[in-house]
Amino acid sequence: MELTLEALAARLAVVEKKLAERQNTPLPRKKDWRRVVGMFTDSELMRQIDTEGQAIREAERNAAQEGQPE
């Protein structure tokens, strides 16, 4: 295959177009548990869930200290 200046220019145009498309496409974010921190700070439901969870953990802690099954 003979590489002419026109053929090279056409190939370069294709590469430049693909590169421009990739540069305009945001990269997917890595999964990271820290992204969800603070996600539910204004949620009454989450406050209730947290309160109930703390009560359950406290009851389990007390039962373990007393040597009783849950």
Biopython code that builds the backbone (N, CA, C, O; Angstrom):
import numpy as np
from Bio.PDB.StructureBuilder import StructureBuilder

atoms = [
    (1, "MET", "N", (0.849, -1.171, 0.000)),
    (1, "MET", "CA", (0.000, 0.000, 0.000)),
    (1, "MET", "C", (0.900, 1.240, 0.000)),
    (1, "MET", "O", (1.769, 1.407, 0.855)),
    (2, "GLU", "N", (0.667, 2.066, -0.950)),
    (2, "GLU", "CA", (1.456, 3.290, -1.070)),
    (2, "GLU", "C", (0.858, 4.360, -0.167)),
    (2, "GLU", "O", (-0.342, 4.629, -0.222)),
    (3, "LEU", "N", (1.682, 4.955, 0.645)),
    (3, "LEU", "CA", (1.210, 5.975, 1.578)),
    (3, "LEU", "C", (1.433, 7.349, 0.960)),
    (3, "LEU", "O", (2.551, 7.862, 0.917)),
    (4, "THR", "N", (0.351, 7.917, 0.489)),
    (4, "THR", "CA", (0.439, 9.249, -0.104)),
    (4, "THR", "C", (0.171, 10.291, 0.962)),
    (4, "THR", "O", (-0.300, 9.977, 2.055)),
    (5, "LEU", "N", (0.471, 11.506, 0.637)),
    (5, "LEU", "CA", (0.219, 12.603, 1.560)),
    (5, "LEU", "C", (-1.275, 12.729, 1.851)),
    (5, "LEU", "O", (-1.668, 13.024, 2.980)),
    (6, "GLU", "N", (-2.099, 12.505, 0.838)),
    (6, "GLU", "CA", (-3.551, 12.580, 1.019)),
    (6, "GLU", "C", (-4.046, 11.456, 1.937)),
    (6, "GLU", "O", (-4.889, 11.678, 2.806)),
    (7, "ALA", "N", (-3.511, 10.247, 1.732)),
    (7, "ALA", "CA", (-3.909, 9.113, 2.573)),
    (7, "ALA", "C", (-3.476, 9.350, 4.017)),
    (7, "ALA", "O", (-4.226, 9.068, 4.952)),
    (8, "LEU", "N", (-2.276, 9.864, 4.190)),
    (8, "LEU", "CA", (-1.784, 10.157, 5.533)),
    (8, "LEU", "C", (-2.634, 11.232, 6.200)),
    (8, "LEU", "O", (-2.948, 11.128, 7.386)),
    (9, "ALA", "N", (-3.006, 12.258, 5.449)),
    (9, "ALA", "CA", (-3.855, 13.324, 5.992)),
    (9, "ALA", "C", (-5.217, 12.772, 6.393)),
    (9, "ALA", "O", (-5.764, 13.165, 7.424)),
    (10, "ALA", "N", (-5.770, 11.865, 5.593)),
    (10, "ALA", "CA", (-7.074, 11.267, 5.912)),
    (10, "ALA", "C", (-6.975, 10.426, 7.179)),
    (10, "ALA", "O", (-7.852, 10.497, 8.041)),
    (11, "ARG", "N", (-5.912, 9.629, 7.299)),
    (11, "ARG", "CA", (-5.735, 8.807, 8.497)),
    (11, "ARG", "C", (-5.549, 9.676, 9.734)),
    (11, "ARG", "O", (-6.091, 9.375, 10.797)),
    (12, "LEU", "N", (-4.790, 10.743, 9.597)),
    (12, "LEU", "CA", (-4.572, 11.653, 10.709)),
    (12, "LEU", "C", (-5.878, 12.313, 11.131)),
    (12, "LEU", "O", (-6.116, 12.504, 12.323)),
    (13, "ALA", "N", (-6.718, 12.661, 10.177)),
    (13, "ALA", "CA", (-8.013, 13.273, 10.491)),
    (13, "ALA", "C", (-8.872, 12.311, 11.304)),
    (13, "ALA", "O", (-9.544, 12.727, 12.248)),
    (14, "VAL", "N", (-8.855, 11.032, 10.948)),
    (14, "VAL", "CA", (-9.625, 10.026, 11.688)),
    (14, "VAL", "C", (-9.092, 9.902, 13.116)),
    (14, "VAL", "O", (-9.870, 9.856, 14.068)),
    (15, "VAL", "N", (-7.783, 9.849, 13.263)),
    (15, "VAL", "CA", (-7.175, 9.735, 14.592)),
    (15, "VAL", "C", (-7.504, 10.960, 15.436)),
    (15, "VAL", "O", (-7.847, 10.829, 16.611)),
    (16, "GLU", "N", (-7.403, 12.146, 14.847)),
    (16, "GLU", "CA", (-7.714, 13.368, 15.587)),
    (16, "GLU", "C", (-9.174, 13.405, 16.019)),
    (16, "GLU", "O", (-9.484, 13.857, 17.121)),
    (17, "LYS", "N", (-10.074, 12.930, 15.153)),
    (17, "LYS", "CA", (-11.500, 12.904, 15.498)),
    (17, "LYS", "C", (-11.744, 11.956, 16.671)),
    (17, "LYS", "O", (-12.461, 12.298, 17.612)),
    (18, "LYS", "N", (-11.148, 10.768, 16.613)),
    (18, "LYS", "CA", (-11.319, 9.800, 17.700)),
    (18, "LYS", "C", (-10.723, 10.319, 19.004)),
    (18, "LYS", "O", (-11.298, 10.122, 20.074)),
    (19, "LEU", "N", (-9.585, 10.975, 18.918)),
    (19, "LEU", "CA", (-8.957, 11.540, 20.108)),
    (19, "LEU", "C", (-9.836, 12.625, 20.719)),
    (19, "LEU", "O", (-9.994, 12.685, 21.939)),
    (20, "ALA", "N", (-10.404, 13.475, 19.879)),
    (20, "ALA", "CA", (-11.290, 14.533, 20.378)),
    (20, "ALA", "C", (-12.518, 13.938, 21.053)),
    (20, "ALA", "O", (-12.971, 14.452, 22.076)),
    (21, "GLU", "N", (-13.064, 12.860, 20.492)),
    (21, "GLU", "CA", (-14.227, 12.198, 21.097)),
    (21, "GLU", "C", (-13.867, 11.631, 22.465)),
    (21, "GLU", "O", (-14.650, 11.738, 23.408)),
    (22, "ARG", "N", (-12.698, 11.035, 22.574)),
    (22, "ARG", "CA", (-12.280, 10.452, 23.860)),
    (22, "ARG", "C", (-12.031, 11.522, 24.904)),
    (22, "ARG", "O", (-12.335, 11.330, 26.081)),
    (23, "GLN", "N", (-11.479, 12.651, 24.479)),
    (23, "GLN", "CA", (-11.185, 13.719, 25.426)),
    (23, "GLN", "C", (-12.459, 14.362, 25.948)),
    (23, "GLN", "O", (-12.471, 14.892, 27.058)),
    (24, "ASN", "N", (-13.531, 14.322, 25.165)),
    (24, "ASN", "CA", (-14.796, 14.919, 25.588)),
    (24, "ASN", "C", (-15.657, 13.959, 26.393)),
    (24, "ASN", "O", (-16.695, 14.353, 26.923)),
    (25, "THR", "N", (-15.240, 12.715, 26.488)),
    (25, "THR", "CA", (-15.982, 11.717, 27.247)),
    (25, "THR", "C", (-15.365, 11.601, 28.639)),
    (25, "THR", "O", (-14.197, 11.236, 28.770)),
    (26, "PRO", "N", (-16.148, 11.913, 29.685)),
    (26, "PRO", "CA", (-15.577, 11.809, 31.032)),
    (26, "PRO", "C", (-15.264, 10.359, 31.385)),
    (26, "PRO", "O", (-15.984, 9.439, 30.997)),
    (27, "LEU", "N", (-14.199, 10.180, 32.113)),
    (27, "LEU", "CA", (-13.833, 8.840, 32.564)),
    (27, "LEU", "C", (-14.794, 8.395, 33.657)),
    (27, "LEU", "O", (-15.223, 9.213, 34.471)),
    (28, "PRO", "N", (-15.137, 7.116, 33.686)),
    (28, "PRO", "CA", (-16.007, 6.643, 34.771)),
    (28, "PRO", "C", (-15.281, 6.781, 36.103)),
    (28, "PRO", "O", (-14.075, 6.555, 36.199)),
    (29, "ARG", "N", (-16.038, 7.155, 37.121)),
    (29, "ARG", "CA", (-15.438, 7.309, 38.444)),
    (29, "ARG", "C", (-15.179, 5.947, 39.054)),
    (29, "ARG", "O", (-15.957, 5.007, 38.891)),
    (30, "LYS", "N", (-14.066, 5.868, 39.760)),
    (30, "LYS", "CA", (-13.758, 4.636, 40.463)),
    (30, "LYS", "C", (-14.751, 4.462, 41.605)),
    (30, "LYS", "O", (-15.190, 5.435, 42.219)),
    (31, "LYS", "N", (-15.094, 3.216, 41.878)),
    (31, "LYS", "CA", (-15.965, 2.945, 43.014)),
    (31, "LYS", "C", (-15.184, 3.224, 44.292)),
    (31, "LYS", "O", (-14.073, 2.730, 44.481)),
    (32, "ASP", "N", (-15.780, 4.013, 45.151)),
    (32, "ASP", "CA", (-15.106, 4.399, 46.379)),
    (32, "ASP", "C", (-16.178, 4.659, 47.431)),
    (32, "ASP", "O", (-17.050, 5.504, 47.232)),
    (33, "TRP", "N", (-16.120, 3.951, 48.530)),
    (33, "TRP", "CA", (-17.154, 4.070, 49.563)),
    (33, "TRP", "C", (-17.233, 5.484, 50.111)),
    (33, "TRP", "O", (-18.275, 5.875, 50.636)),
    (34, "ARG", "N", (-16.166, 6.261, 50.005)),
    (34, "ARG", "CA", (-16.169, 7.615, 50.566)),
    (34, "ARG", "C", (-17.083, 8.565, 49.795)),
    (34, "ARG", "O", (-17.430, 9.632, 50.302)),
    (35, "ARG", "N", (-17.479, 8.189, 48.570)),
    (35, "ARG", "CA", (-18.385, 9.050, 47.798)),
    (35, "ARG", "C", (-19.755, 9.160, 48.455)),
    (35, "ARG", "O", (-20.464, 10.139, 48.223)),
    (36, "VAL", "N", (-20.146, 8.188, 49.266)),
    (36, "VAL", "CA", (-21.483, 8.190, 49.850)),
    (36, "VAL", "C", (-21.538, 8.824, 51.236)),
    (36, "VAL", "O", (-22.616, 8.972, 51.812)),
    (37, "VAL", "N", (-20.373, 9.199, 51.772)),
    (37, "VAL", "CA", (-20.349, 9.828, 53.092)),
    (37, "VAL", "C", (-21.131, 11.133, 53.033)),
    (37, "VAL", "O", (-20.889, 11.977, 52.170)),
    (38, "GLY", "N", (-22.068, 11.286, 53.958)),
    (38, "GLY", "CA", (-22.869, 12.508, 54.015)),
    (38, "GLY", "C", (-24.054, 12.518, 53.075)),
    (38, "GLY", "O", (-24.745, 13.531, 52.960)),
    (39, "MET", "N", (-24.298, 11.422, 52.410)),
    (39, "MET", "CA", (-25.363, 11.358, 51.413)),
    (39, "MET", "C", (-26.752, 11.531, 52.037)),
    (39, "MET", "O", (-27.660, 12.043, 51.382)),
    (40, "PHE", "N", (-26.922, 11.118, 53.274)),
    (40, "PHE", "CA", (-28.238, 11.140, 53.907)),
    (40, "PHE", "C", (-28.271, 12.052, 55.129)),
    (40, "PHE", "O", (-29.023, 11.788, 56.067)),
    (41, "THR", "N", (-27.488, 13.097, 55.139)),
    (41, "THR", "CA", (-27.396, 13.930, 56.339)),
    (41, "THR", "C", (-28.702, 14.631, 56.678)),
    (41, "THR", "O", (-28.950, 14.908, 57.852)),
    (42, "ASP", "N", (-29.539, 14.926, 55.706)),
    (42, "ASP", "CA", (-30.789, 15.644, 55.963)),
    (42, "ASP", "C", (-32.004, 14.720, 55.949)),
    (42, "ASP", "O", (-33.128, 15.182, 55.753)),
    (43, "SER", "N", (-31.795, 13.436, 56.153)),
    (43, "SER", "CA", (-32.889, 12.476, 56.051)),
    (43, "SER", "C", (-33.363, 12.045, 57.443)),
    (43, "SER", "O", (-32.604, 11.465, 58.220)),
    (44, "GLU", "N", (-34.613, 12.336, 57.735)),
    (44, "GLU", "CA", (-35.197, 11.919, 59.014)),
    (44, "GLU", "C", (-35.219, 10.395, 59.110)),
    (44, "GLU", "O", (-34.976, 9.840, 60.182)),
    (45, "LEU", "N", (-35.506, 9.722, 58.014)),
    (45, "LEU", "CA", (-35.523, 8.261, 58.005)),
    (45, "LEU", "C", (-34.153, 7.704, 58.399)),
    (45, "LEU", "O", (-34.074, 6.768, 59.195)),
    (46, "MET", "N", (-33.085, 8.265, 57.855)),
    (46, "MET", "CA", (-31.749, 7.775, 58.199)),
    (46, "MET", "C", (-31.415, 8.052, 59.658)),
    (46, "MET", "O", (-30.731, 7.250, 60.293)),
    (47, "ARG", "N", (-31.884, 9.169, 60.200)),
    (47, "ARG", "CA", (-31.659, 9.439, 61.631)),
    (47, "ARG", "C", (-32.365, 8.374, 62.473)),
    (47, "ARG", "O", (-31.814, 7.909, 63.470)),
    (48, "GLN", "N", (-33.575, 7.989, 62.078)),
    (48, "GLN", "CA", (-34.299, 6.943, 62.804)),
    (48, "GLN", "C", (-33.568, 5.610, 62.693)),
    (48, "GLN", "O", (-33.442, 4.879, 63.676)),
    (49, "ILE", "N", (-33.092, 5.300, 61.502)),
    (49, "ILE", "CA", (-32.357, 4.048, 61.302)),
    (49, "ILE", "C", (-31.092, 4.038, 62.154)),
    (49, "ILE", "O", (-30.773, 3.028, 62.782)),
    (50, "ASP", "N", (-30.371, 5.157, 62.178)),
    (50, "ASP", "CA", (-29.158, 5.248, 63.000)),
    (50, "ASP", "C", (-29.476, 5.065, 64.480)),
    (50, "ASP", "O", (-28.762, 4.357, 65.190)),
    (51, "THR", "N", (-30.550, 5.704, 64.943)),
    (51, "THR", "CA", (-30.948, 5.599, 66.346)),
    (51, "THR", "C", (-31.296, 4.161, 66.698)),
    (51, "THR", "O", (-30.864, 3.654, 67.733)),
    (52, "GLU", "N", (-32.070, 3.504, 65.848)),
    (52, "GLU", "CA", (-32.432, 2.100, 66.095)),
    (52, "GLU", "C", (-31.198, 1.202, 66.057)),
    (52, "GLU", "O", (-31.063, 0.295, 66.878)),
    (53, "GLY", "N", (-30.308, 1.450, 65.116)),
    (53, "GLY", "CA", (-29.078, 0.657, 65.025)),
    (53, "GLY", "C", (-28.225, 0.805, 66.268)),
    (53, "GLY", "O", (-27.667, -0.175, 66.762)),
    (54, "GLN", "N", (-28.119, 2.026, 66.778)),
    (54, "GLN", "CA", (-27.353, 2.255, 68.007)),
    (54, "GLN", "C", (-27.993, 1.535, 69.186)),
    (54, "GLN", "O", (-27.290, 0.976, 70.028)),
    (55, "ALA", "N", (-29.313, 1.546, 69.250)),
    (55, "ALA", "CA", (-30.007, 0.857, 70.343)),
    (55, "ALA", "C", (-29.760, -0.652, 70.269)),
    (55, "ALA", "O", (-29.542, -1.302, 71.291)),
    (56, "ILE", "N", (-29.795, -1.197, 69.066)),
    (56, "ILE", "CA", (-29.544, -2.633, 68.893)),
    (56, "ILE", "C", (-28.116, -2.973, 69.314)),
    (56, "ILE", "O", (-27.892, -3.948, 70.030)),
    (57, "ARG", "N", (-27.152, -2.167, 68.868)),
    (57, "ARG", "CA", (-25.755, -2.433, 69.234)),
    (57, "ARG", "C", (-25.537, -2.311, 70.738)),
    (57, "ARG", "O", (-24.804, -3.103, 71.331)),
    (58, "GLU", "N", (-26.167, -1.329, 71.344)),
    (58, "GLU", "CA", (-26.034, -1.148, 72.797)),
    (58, "GLU", "C", (-26.621, -2.351, 73.536)),
    (58, "GLU", "O", (-26.032, -2.832, 74.504)),
    (59, "ALA", "N", (-27.777, -2.839, 73.083)),
    (59, "ALA", "CA", (-28.393, -4.010, 73.716)),
    (59, "ALA", "C", (-27.499, -5.238, 73.556)),
    (59, "ALA", "O", (-27.338, -6.018, 74.495)),
    (60, "GLU", "N", (-26.918, -5.408, 72.368)),
    (60, "GLU", "CA", (-26.015, -6.541, 72.145)),
    (60, "GLU", "C", (-24.760, -6.416, 73.010)),
    (60, "GLU", "O", (-24.271, -7.407, 73.552)),
    (61, "ARG", "N", (-24.251, -5.210, 73.133)),
    (61, "ARG", "CA", (-23.062, -4.974, 73.957)),
    (61, "ARG", "C", (-23.353, -5.310, 75.415)),
    (61, "ARG", "O", (-22.552, -5.974, 76.072)),
    (62, "ASN", "N", (-24.495, -4.855, 75.922)),
    (62, "ASN", "CA", (-24.875, -5.137, 77.309)),
    (62, "ASN", "C", (-25.066, -6.628, 77.529)),
    (62, "ASN", "O", (-24.639, -7.170, 78.548)),
    (63, "ALA", "N", (-25.711, -7.296, 76.568)),
    (63, "ALA", "CA", (-25.933, -8.738, 76.694)),
    (63, "ALA", "C", (-24.598, -9.483, 76.702)),
    (63, "ALA", "O", (-24.431, -10.444, 77.453)),
    (64, "ALA", "N", (-23.658, -9.052, 75.882)),
    (64, "ALA", "CA", (-22.352, -9.713, 75.827)),
    (64, "ALA", "C", (-21.582, -9.501, 77.130)),
    (64, "ALA", "O", (-20.899, -10.411, 77.599)),
    (65, "GLN", "N", (-21.686, -8.316, 77.713)),
    (65, "GLN", "CA", (-20.984, -8.035, 78.961)),
    (65, "GLN", "C", (-21.575, -8.833, 80.116)),
    (65, "GLN", "O", (-20.868, -9.191, 81.058)),
    (66, "GLU", "N", (-22.866, -9.107, 80.039)),
    (66, "GLU", "CA", (-23.524, -9.872, 81.098)),
    (66, "GLU", "C", (-23.459, -11.364, 80.828)),
    (66, "GLU", "O", (-23.882, -12.168, 81.659)),
    (67, "GLY", "N", (-22.926, -11.741, 79.663)),
    (67, "GLY", "CA", (-22.803, -13.148, 79.323)),
    (67, "GLY", "C", (-24.111, -13.793, 78.939)),
    (67, "GLY", "O", (-24.249, -15.015, 79.010)),
    (68, "GLN", "N", (-25.061, -12.998, 78.537)),
    (68, "GLN", "CA", (-26.371, -13.525, 78.156)),
    (68, "GLN", "C", (-26.479, -13.600, 76.633)),
    (68, "GLN", "O", (-25.890, -12.790, 75.917)),
    (69, "PRO", "N", (-27.239, -14.582, 76.152)),
    (69, "PRO", "CA", (-27.505, -14.606, 74.708)),
    (69, "PRO", "C", (-28.399, -13.421, 74.352)),
    (69, "PRO", "O", (-29.118, -12.894, 75.201)),
    (70, "GLU", "N", (-28.344, -13.021, 73.121)),
    (70, "GLU", "CA", (-29.108, -11.844, 72.686)),
    (70, "GLU", "C", (-30.567, -12.035, 72.791)),
    (70, "GLU", "O", (-31.334, -11.130, 72.460)),
]
sb = StructureBuilder()
sb.init_structure("model")
sb.init_model(0)
sb.init_chain("A")
sb.init_seg("    ")
for serial, (resi, resn, name, xyz) in enumerate(atoms, 1):
    if name == "N":
        sb.init_residue(resn, " ", resi, " ")
    sb.init_atom(name, np.array(xyz, "f"), 0.0, 1.0, " ", f" {name:<3s}", serial, name[0])
structure = sb.get_structure()
